[in-house]
Amino acid sequence: MNHEKKPKDEPGIYNGIKNMFTGKRFKFSFWYFIFIIIAMLAINMYMSQDRSTIGVDFNEFKSMIANKEIVRVEIQQEKYVGYNMTKQQALSIVQTNAFQNLTQSSSNLRIYSTYALNDPSFIPLLDEHNVEYYATAPARPSIFSSLLSYILPMLFLLIIWRIVFAKMGQGGGQNVLSFSQNKAKIVAEGDTGVRFTDVAGADESKLELEEIVDFLKTPEKYTEIGGKIPKGVLLVGPPGTGKTLLARAVAGEAKVPFFRMSGADFVEMFVGVGAARVRDLFRQARENSPCIIFIDEIDAIGRTRTGAGLGGNDEREQTLNQLLVEMDGFDSRTGVIILAATNRPEILDQALLRPGRFDRQVLVDKPDLEGRFAILKIHTKNIKLAKEVDLRKIAQSAAGLAGADLANIANEAALMAVRSKRKMVTQADLEEAIEKSLAGLQRKSRILTEDERCKVAYHEVGHALTAKMTKGAPPVSKISIIPRGISALGYTLQYPTEDRFLMSQSELLGNIDMMLGGRAAEEIVCGEISTGAANDIARASDLVRRMITEFGMSERFRNITLPSTNTQGLGVNREYSEAAQEYIDNETAKIVNGRYQKVLEQLKVNREALETIAKKLLEKEVLDGLEFESLAQNLVIA
């Protein structure tokens, strides 16, 4: 006999109900239940309709009694029912015709009804016209119908309860409380599809995690000498730097089961659900050890505990407490490793970060030049590149971008090549993809007036000329007056020639000069300023405030910082006096206005260069770095 092996149901996954006749799986939907209820109500309303009764108003009913159209009245609790035949007349017709003309006699019967009003003249009216009348007692419900009236609502609520919680738990179906099961996505041994060779730009991070892989493969090497592997590893870094990718690579290299879950998956609207899911997750992990538990965005449950006592906080804190207990409750020799990722380590609870829980923190930072080059090679290995493509130049232009940004740039370049009906990706495609990532999509449909185009052109050339005259500034790569993104009517791109990790005070002031160059050029040529520099002056003001409060670059607070705390979405709470705030405001205005006057004087001296380059930009709409340099080198007076 051929016995077909039935697949084992995965925990936490709803597999539906098998049809006993066809063997196919059937998933009951909540909407099927609603449809059945509506259909039953419609059928009941249709069946309960008394189509032989004619409804009339009370005055008409009295008129019909006076005109002998109604000769018999049945007085009910809420209405009067009138008949055009007495009981004796109806009975004699039936007896005379037997059952031959029953249909005809029934068609002669007319029944009228009206609401029973409290009219004291109604009974005397019946007596006056010799109308036969009688009262009927209201029908008493049977024991069966009384029981149904209690049982049906309870049954309805029970079904709703079962459906809702089965969906919340995403599985089981046999246990009404299945919502307590964890929502972890379980990947079988070695099936993550990622290895360390697929990760680039994070060599130091990979080195730290290779030790975890080695322990999972050969734990005896560590246990024999008495060493213990870290129970938990916290991956810290900005968004898009590859924290999740590294965790998957660890599981792929170690070839062990991989439990992946987001921090937000633990918390539900019901108190205690998060703690139950934590217990269930660690129970499954112990059963499948050695394995890796990966909790992405752990700050959703690991935030510092407070004494506010709010309901949402209580549930989150219960979940965090259970996580702390579970991390203390298993031995590192069991082979269960916890990896977690966050881009906000400063808000995590200190109890979570102490040795014995997350023993090791691994920084996954944005890649340097060599890292970006390696990442681009990985993401373009399946893309057909033209011979002239220089990935190192692209990596140099993409300074400050994370691995996810570089992957998106490679994909966007491929899509642009397909859109242009080319078989290969060119250097121009990759450069355009970088511009799209930095400045947004080109919006050629946004039509500017000639006056607006002139202002934008002089504004952008003002930025470029100021950068040209600023010592140590990155070279100008492109100037454009084609609108991009949400609000950019033009842009000036500068690509750094090297990665920088420190900036001097003079370099920061040079950055402020470049931000103010656009507004200064507008004032020189147009005689007035516009809203086009709103973002420039906002960034310049913010940078000056940081120089004063964070970097100690002011005359009064030269060697101290003025701390401020972000109250998690409720604004910034400063920790200094009103007098200090007044000084910061005055010093910010003083520095910004002083730099603006300096830039204004520089551009006035170089007005010829400003006019010449702006006219060329208005003519071509886009100038690359080489064109700008050739125009500026003979005109700019330093």
C-alpha positions in Angstrom: 0.0 0.0 0.0 1.1 3.5 -0.8 0.8 5.6 2.4 1.0 9.3 1.6 2.9 11.2 4.2 0.9 14.1 5.6 2.8 17.3 6.1 3.1 18.3 9.7 1.3 21.5 10.6 3.7 24.3 11.5 3.1 25.9 14.9 1.3 29.2 14.7 0.0 28.7 11.2 -3.7 28.2 10.5 -4.1 25.3 8.1 -7.9 25.4 7.6 -10.5 22.6 7.8 -10.5 19.5 5.6 -13.6 18.8 3.6 -14.7 15.3 4.6 -15.8 14.5 1.0 -13.3 16.1 -1.3 -10.2 16.1 1.0 -9.5 19.8 0.1 -8.7 22.3 2.8 -11.4 24.8 3.5 -10.8 28.0 5.4 -13.8 29.3 7.2 -14.2 33.1 6.7 -15.9 35.4 9.1 -17.7 36.9 6.1 -19.3 33.5 5.4 -20.8 33.6 8.9 -22.2 37.1 8.4 -23.7 36.1 5.0 -25.5 33.1 6.6 -26.9 35.3 9.4 -28.2 37.9 6.9 -29.7 35.2 4.7 -31.6 33.6 7.7 -32.9 37.0 8.7 -34.2 37.7 5.2 -35.9 34.3 5.0 -37.5 34.8 8.4 -38.8 38.3 7.4 -40.2 36.9 4.2 -41.9 34.0 5.9 -43.4 36.1 8.7 -45.0 38.6 6.3 -48.9 38.3 6.4 -49.6 39.4 2.8 -53.5 38.9 3.2 -53.8 41.6 5.8 -54.5 45.2 4.6 -53.1 48.0 6.8 -55.3 51.1 7.2 -55.3 54.1 9.5 -57.5 54.3 12.6 -60.1 56.8 11.1 -60.5 54.8 8.0 -61.0 51.7 10.1 -63.8 53.4 12.0 -65.4 54.6 8.7 -65.4 51.0 7.4 -67.2 49.9 10.6 -69.8 52.6 10.1 -70.2 51.5 6.4 -70.7 47.8 7.3 -67.5 46.9 5.5 -66.1 45.4 8.8 -68.6 43.2 10.7 -66.2 41.5 13.1 -63.2 43.0 15.1 -60.5 41.1 16.9 -59.0 43.2 19.7 -55.3 42.4 20.2 -52.8 44.0 22.5 -51.3 46.5 20.0 -53.8 46.4 17.1 -57.3 45.9 15.9 -58.0 43.3 13.2 -61.2 43.7 11.2 -63.0 41.1 9.0 -65.7 41.6 6.4 -67.4 38.3 7.6 -68.6 37.1 10.9 -67.4 33.8 12.2 -70.8 32.2 11.5 -70.8 33.5 7.9 -67.3 32.1 7.3 -68.2 28.8 8.8 -71.4 28.4 6.8 -69.6 29.1 3.5 -67.0 26.4 4.3 -69.7 23.9 5.3 -71.9 24.6 2.2 -69.1 24.4 -0.4 -67.1 21.8 1.5 -63.6 22.0 0.1 -64.5 22.5 -3.5 -64.7 26.3 -3.5 -62.4 26.9 -0.5 -60.1 29.0 -2.5 -63.0 31.1 -3.8 -64.3 31.6 -0.2 -60.9 32.6 1.0 -60.6 35.2 -1.7 -63.9 36.8 -0.5 -62.5 37.2 3.0 -60.9 40.7 3.7 -58.8 41.4 6.7 -57.9 44.9 7.8 -55.6 46.0 10.7 -54.8 49.3 12.4 -53.0 50.3 15.5 -54.9 50.2 18.8 -55.4 53.8 20.0 -56.8 54.7 23.4 -60.1 56.0 22.0 -63.1 55.7 24.5 -65.6 56.0 21.6 -64.4 52.9 19.8 -66.3 50.2 21.8 -69.5 52.2 21.7 -69.1 52.5 17.9 -68.9 48.7 17.7 -72.0 48.3 19.8 -73.9 50.9 17.8 -73.4 49.1 14.5 -73.8 45.6 16.0 -70.2 44.6 15.2 -69.1 41.3 16.6 -65.9 41.8 18.7 -63.8 39.9 21.0 -60.3 40.1 22.6 -57.4 37.6 22.3 -54.8 37.2 25.0 -51.2 37.8 23.9 -49.4 34.7 22.9 -47.1 33.4 25.6 -43.7 32.2 24.3 -42.9 28.5 24.7 -40.1 27.2 26.9 -38.2 26.2 23.7 -38.4 29.7 22.2 -37.4 31.2 25.5 -34.3 29.0 25.7 -33.4 29.9 22.1 -33.6 33.6 22.9 -30.8 33.0 25.5 -28.8 30.4 23.7 -28.5 32.0 20.2 -26.9 35.2 21.3 -24.4 33.3 23.5 -23.7 30.9 20.6 -23.2 33.9 18.3 -20.7 35.5 20.7 -18.9 32.2 21.2 -18.4 31.8 17.4 -17.1 35.4 17.1 -14.8 34.9 20.0 -13.4 31.7 18.4 -12.9 33.3 14.9 -11.2 36.4 16.2 -8.8 34.7 18.5 -8.0 32.0 16.0 -7.0 34.7 13.6 -5.0 36.6 16.3 -3.1 33.4 17.1 -2.8 32.6 13.3 -3.2 29.0 13.8 -4.3 26.1 16.0 -8.0 26.6 15.5 -8.5 23.9 18.2 -7.5 26.2 21.1 -9.6 29.3 21.7 -6.6 30.8 23.5 -4.3 30.2 20.6 -3.6 33.9 20.4 -0.9 33.3 23.0 1.2 31.5 20.5 4.2 33.4 19.2 4.2 34.8 15.7 7.8 34.0 14.9 8.6 33.1 11.3 10.5 29.8 11.5 13.2 29.1 8.9 14.5 25.5 8.7 18.2 24.6 9.0 20.3 26.5 6.6 17.4 27.7 4.6 17.9 31.5 5.1 19.5 31.7 1.7 22.2 34.1 3.0 25.8 33.5 3.8 28.6 35.7 5.0 29.8 36.1 1.4 26.5 37.9 0.6 27.3 40.5 3.2 29.8 43.3 2.4 30.8 46.6 4.0 30.7 45.2 7.6 33.9 43.2 8.0 34.3 44.0 11.7 30.7 43.0 12.4 31.1 39.7 10.5 34.3 38.9 12.5 32.3 39.3 15.8 29.5 37.1 14.6 31.8 34.4 13.2 32.5 33.4 16.7 28.8 32.7 17.3 28.7 30.5 14.2 31.8 28.6 15.4 30.2 27.9 18.8 27.0 26.6 17.2 29.0 24.3 15.0 31.6 23.1 17.6 30.4 24.0 21.1 32.7 21.5 22.7 35.7 23.7 21.8 34.4 26.3 24.2 32.8 24.2 26.9 36.0 22.1 27.4 38.0 25.1 28.4 35.2 26.5 30.5 34.3 29.3 28.2 30.8 30.5 27.6 29.4 32.0 24.4 27.5 35.2 24.8 23.8 34.6 25.5 22.8 37.5 23.4 24.2 39.8 20.7 22.7 43.2 20.1 23.2 44.6 16.5 23.2 48.3 16.7 23.3 50.7 13.7 21.4 53.1 11.5 18.5 51.9 9.3 19.4 50.0 6.2 22.9 49.0 7.2 22.3 45.2 7.1 21.5 44.1 10.7 18.8 41.7 9.6 20.9 40.4 6.8 23.8 39.7 9.2 21.4 37.8 11.5 20.2 35.6 8.6 23.8 35.1 7.5 24.7 33.8 11.0 21.8 31.3 10.8 22.7 30.3 7.2 26.4 29.7 8.1 25.6 27.8 11.3 22.8 25.7 9.5 20.5 25.9 12.5 16.8 26.8 12.8 16.1 30.5 12.7 13.2 32.1 14.7 12.6 35.6 13.4 10.2 37.9 15.1 9.6 41.7 15.3 9.4 43.4 18.7 6.0 44.8 17.8 4.7 41.2 17.3 4.8 40.5 21.0 2.4 43.2 22.1 -1.4 43.0 21.5 -4.4 44.8 22.8 -5.0 42.1 25.5 -3.0 42.2 28.7 -0.6 39.2 29.1 -0.5 38.2 25.5 3.1 39.5 25.0 4.4 37.6 28.0 2.7 34.5 26.8 4.3 34.8 23.4 7.7 35.3 24.9 7.3 32.1 26.9 6.1 30.2 23.9 8.9 31.5 21.7 11.6 30.3 24.2 9.9 27.0 24.7 10.0 26.3 21.0 13.6 27.5 20.8 14.6 25.0 23.5 12.9 22.2 21.7 14.7 23.0 18.5 18.1 23.8 20.0 20.7 24.6 18.8 19.0 27.5 17.1 18.9 31.3 16.8 16.2 33.7 18.0 16.3 37.0 16.1 14.2 39.9 17.5 14.1 42.8 15.0 13.3 46.3 16.3 13.6 45.2 19.9 13.1 48.8 21.1 9.4 48.2 20.6 9.4 46.1 23.8 12.8 46.9 25.3 12.2 50.6 26.0 13.3 51.9 29.4 10.6 51.3 32.0 8.9 54.2 33.6 6.6 54.7 36.6 3.8 56.2 34.5 1.5 53.3 35.1 -0.3 53.6 31.8 -2.2 50.6 30.4 -0.1 50.3 27.2 3.1 50.7 29.2 2.0 48.0 31.7 1.6 45.5 28.9 4.9 46.4 27.3 6.7 46.2 30.7 5.2 42.8 31.4 6.5 41.6 28.1 9.9 43.0 28.8 10.0 41.5 32.3 9.2 38.1 30.8 11.9 38.5 28.2 14.4 39.3 31.0 13.3 36.3 33.0 13.6 34.0 29.9 17.1 35.3 29.0 18.2 34.5 32.6 16.5 31.2 32.7 18.5 29.2 30.1 22.1 28.1 30.0 24.3 29.3 27.2 25.3 25.6 26.8 21.8 24.8 25.5 22.8 26.3 22.1 20.1 29.0 22.0 21.6 32.3 20.8 19.6 35.5 20.9 20.3 38.1 18.2 18.5 41.4 18.4 18.6 44.6 16.3 17.8 48.2 17.0 18.7 51.6 15.6 17.9 53.3 19.0 20.1 51.7 21.6 20.0 54.8 23.8 16.3 54.1 24.8 16.8 50.5 25.7 16.4 49.4 29.3 19.7 49.0 31.1 18.6 45.6 32.6 18.4 44.3 29.0 21.9 45.5 28.2 23.7 44.2 31.2 26.2 41.3 31.0 24.4 37.9 31.1 21.7 39.0 28.8 23.0 40.9 25.8 26.7 40.4 26.5 27.9 41.8 23.3 27.0 44.8 21.2 28.0 44.8 17.6 28.0 48.1 15.7 26.7 47.8 12.1 27.6 51.2 10.7 27.3 52.8 7.3 30.0 51.5 5.0 33.2 53.3 4.0 34.4 53.7 0.4 35.7 50.2 0.1 32.6 48.8 1.8 30.3 50.7 -0.6 32.4 49.4 -3.6 32.1 45.8 -2.3 28.3 46.2 -1.7 27.8 47.5 -5.2 29.7 44.6 -6.7 27.4 42.2 -4.9 24.2 43.9 -6.0 25.3 44.3 -9.6 26.6 40.8 -10.1 23.4 39.8 -11.8 23.0 43.1 -13.7 24.5 43.5 -17.2 26.8 46.5 -16.9 28.3 48.4 -19.8 32.1 48.4 -20.1 32.5 52.0 -19.2 30.8 51.6 -15.8 33.1 52.6 -12.9 31.7 51.2 -9.7 34.4 52.8 -7.6 33.4 56.2 -8.9 29.8 55.4 -8.1 30.8 54.3 -4.6 32.7 57.5 -4.1 29.6 59.5 -5.2 27.4 57.6 -2.7 29.2 58.7 0.4 27.0 58.5 3.5 24.5 56.0 2.0 23.7 52.7 3.6 23.7 49.2 2.1 20.0 49.3 1.5 20.4 52.6 -0.4 23.1 51.1 -2.6 20.9 48.0 -3.4 18.1 50.4 -4.3 20.4 52.4 -6.6 21.6 49.3 -8.4 17.9 48.2 -9.0 16.8 51.7 -10.0 19.6 51.8 -12.6 18.5 48.5 -14.1 14.9 49.8 -14.3 16.1 52.9 -16.0 18.0 50.9 -18.6 14.9 48.8 -19.3 12.8 52.0 -19.5 15.2 53.4 -22.1 15.1 50.0 -24.0 18.8 49.3 -23.5 20.3 45.9 -22.9 22.9 47.2 -20.4 23.2 49.6 -17.5 25.4 52.6 -18.2 27.3 54.9 -15.9 24.7 57.6 -16.5 22.0 55.2 -15.3 23.8 54.7 -12.0 24.5 58.4 -11.6 20.9 59.2 -12.2 19.8 56.6 -9.7 22.1 58.2 -7.1 20.5 61.6 -7.8 17.0 60.1 -7.6 18.0 58.6 -4.2 19.4 61.9 -2.9 17.1 64.6 -4.4 14.0 62.7 -5.6 12.4 61.9 -8.9 12.7 64.5 -11.8 9.4 66.5 -12.2 9.7 67.9 -15.7 5.9 68.3 -15.7 6.3 71.1 -13.1 6.4 74.2 -15.3 8.1 77.3 -13.8 7.6 80.8 -15.0 10.6 82.6 -16.6 11.1 84.7 -13.5 11.1 81.6 -11.3 13.6 79.9 -13.5 15.9 82.9 -13.3 15.7 83.0 -9.5 16.3 79.2 -9.2 19.3 79.5 -11.6 21.0 82.3 -9.7 20.2 80.6 -6.4 21.9 77.3 -7.4 24.9 79.1 -9.0 25.2 81.1 -5.8 25.6 77.8 -3.9 28.1 76.5 -6.4 30.3 79.6 -6.5 30.4 79.8 -2.7 31.5 76.1 -2.6 34.2 77.0 -5.2 35.5 79.8 -2.9 35.3 77.8 0.3 38.5 76.1 1.3 38.2 72.3 1.8 34.7 72.2 0.4 33.7 69.1 -1.7 33.9 69.8 -5.5 30.7 70.6 -7.3 29.5 67.6 -9.3 26.3 68.9 -10.9 24.0 72.0 -11.0 20.4 71.6 -12.2 17.3 73.7 -12.4 15.0 70.7 -13.2 12.6 70.3 -10.2 13.0 67.1 -8.2 11.1 65.5 -5.4 8.5 67.2 -3.4 9.8 70.7 -3.1 13.2 71.0 -4.7 13.0 73.4 -7.7 16.8 73.0 -8.4 19.8 71.4 -6.7 23.6 71.5 -6.5 25.3 68.2 -5.9 28.7 68.0 -4.2 30.3 64.6 -3.8 33.1 64.3 -1.1 36.4 62.9 -2.3 37.0 60.9 0.9 35.1 59.7 4.0 35.3 62.2 6.9 34.7 61.5 10.5 35.7 64.8 12.1 35.0 68.4 11.1 36.8 71.5 12.4 35.1 74.8 13.3 36.2 76.5 10.1 34.8 73.6 8.0 31.4 73.9 9.8 31.4 77.6 9.1 32.2 76.9 5.5 29.2 74.6 5.3 27.1 77.4 6.6 28.5 79.7 3.9 27.5 77.3 1.2 24.0 77.0 2.6 23.6 80.8 2.6 25.1 81.3 -0.9 21.8 80.8 -2.7 19.8 83.5 -0.8 22.8 85.9 -1.2 22.8 85.4 -5.0 19.0 86.1 -5.2 19.4 89.3 -3.2 22.3 90.6 -5.4 20.6 89.9 -8.8 16.9 90.3 -8.0 17.1 92.9 -5.3 15.0 90.8 -2.9 14.8 87.4 -1.3 12.3 84.6 -1.8 11.0 81.5 -0.1 13.4 79.3 -2.1 16.0 79.4 0.7 13.7 78.4 3.5 15.4 74.9 3.9 18.9 76.4 3.6 18.5 78.9 6.4 16.7 76.3 8.6 19.7 73.9 8.2 22.2 76.7 8.8 20.4 77.9 11.9 20.2 74.3 13.3 23.9 73.7 12.6 24.9 76.9 14.4 22.7 76.0 17.4 24.5 72.6 17.6 27.9 74.3 17.4 26.9 76.3 20.5 25.0 73.7 22.6 26.8 70.5 21.6 30.2 71.3 20.2 31.3 74.1 22.6 32.1 76.5 19.7 30.9 79.8 21.1 32.6 82.6 23.1 30.6 82.1 26.2 30.1 78.3 26.3 33.4 77.4 24.8 34.2 74.3 26.7 30.8 73.1 28.0 27.7 71.6 26.4 24.2 72.6 27.1 22.2 69.3 27.3 18.7 68.8 26.1 16.6 65.7 26.1 14.1 64.5 23.5 10.8 63.6 25.3 9.9 60.9 22.8 7.7 62.9 20.4 6.7 65.6 22.8 9.4 68.0 21.8 12.8 68.9 23.2 13.1 69.6 26.9 16.0 71.9 27.5 18.0 71.6 30.7 19.4 75.1 30.9 18.1 78.6 32.0 16.1 81.2 30.1 19.1 83.4 30.1 21.2 80.7 28.4 18.4 80.2 25.8 18.4 83.9 25.1 22.2 83.9 24.6 21.9 80.9 22.2 19.2 82.7 20.1 21.3 85.9 20.0 24.5 84.2 19.2 22.8 82.1 16.5 21.5 85.2 14.8 24.9 86.9 15.2 26.8 84.1 13.6 24.3 83.4 10.7 24.0 87.1 9.9 27.8 87.5 10.0 28.4 84.6 7.6 25.6 85.9 5.3 27.3 89.3 5.0 30.6 87.6 4.2 29.0 85.5 1.4 27.2 88.5 0.1 30.4 90.5 -0.3 32.2 87.6 -2.0 29.4 87.1 -4.6 29.2 90.9 -5.2 32.9 90.8 -6.2 32.2 87.8 -8.4 29.0 89.0 -10.0 30.3 88.6 -13.5 30.9 84.9 -12.8 27.5 84.6 -11.3 25.8 86.2 -14.3 27.8 84.2 -16.9 27.3 80.7 -15.3 23.6 81.4 -14.5 22.9 82.3 -18.2 24.6 79.0 -19.3 22.5 77.1 -16.7 19.3 78.7 -18.0 20.3 77.6 -21.5 21.2 74.0 -20.7 19.2 73.4 -17.5 22.0 71.1 -16.3 25.7 71.7 -15.8 28.1 68.9 -14.8 31.1 69.5 -12.6 33.6 69.8 -15.5 31.5 72.4 -17.3 31.1 74.4 -14.1 34.9 74.3 -13.4 35.8 75.4 -17.0 33.4 78.4 -16.7 34.4 79.4 -13.1 38.2 79.0 -13.2 38.8 82.1 -15.3 36.1 84.2 -13.7 36.1 83.6 -10.0 38.1 86.1 -7.9 39.0 84.5 -4.6 
